[in-house]
Amino acid sequence: MQPLSDSSNPLITAFPAELASDAEAVLAVMPEPRHQPHASFSVVVEGQQVLIPGRLYNDEPPTEAVTSLSSRQRQLLHCLYSRHCDGVVRQRHLEQVAGSTDPWVVPFVVQLVGEYVLEILVVIRDELRDLATPGTCGHLAYGQFIVDNPAFFARTQRRVVSYWSCYYRGNYASFRGYPGCTLLDLLRSAASDRAGHPWPNLAPAGTRVDGYC
């Protein structure tokens, strides 16, 4: 198991400062990493900058160690393992938190929108359908996150288009039918309402209908 560390640890700085003690408890049950986390990305969560690992190389902790954690600590653990180097592990842990509207969960979900595993996109799409309804907790949480992190979301949009073009044109000849397009539509809708103006659509021009994918 990993020793407790200070707030500079990349697995602690992935969350707002008020969650540091919970993050330390999670770190204490995680096996030592085979490699150090890398390709971290920075986003703003509730006015605080956090640094989230691009990939995590820790094996999963034993079940009894996970059950010893509080509900909040298990949530943080699932967030961290949604950054795991194994896509199956990422999906398994994402499924535990994708329905949460807690603001520190949101960037982990949005990051996965911009990745390449189709099954993960489908999980997120199914969990975020409520984003189409203004005033819901998810609509507000995701809209605020995008407003606070416009460059991050612009990069996410470009990645969704790029992965569709590279890997999924055979299954989805039109970007409009691709699950990632549906997700971007939902996220832009939430951001538009939060910002008070239409959010920029970076989908391929030929796939847009009335401003949407």
Secondary structure, 3 states (H helix, E strand, C coil): CCCCCCCCCCCCCCCCHHHHHHHHHHHHHCCCECCCCECCEEEEECCEEEEECCEECECCCCHHHHHCCCHHHHHHHHHHHCCECCHHHHHHHHHHHCCCCCCCCHHHHHHHHCCCCHHHHHHHHHHCHHHHCCCCHHHHHHHHHHHHCHHHHHHHHHHHHHHHHHHHCCCCCCHHHCHHHHHHHHHHHHHHHHHCCCCCCCCCHHHCECCEC
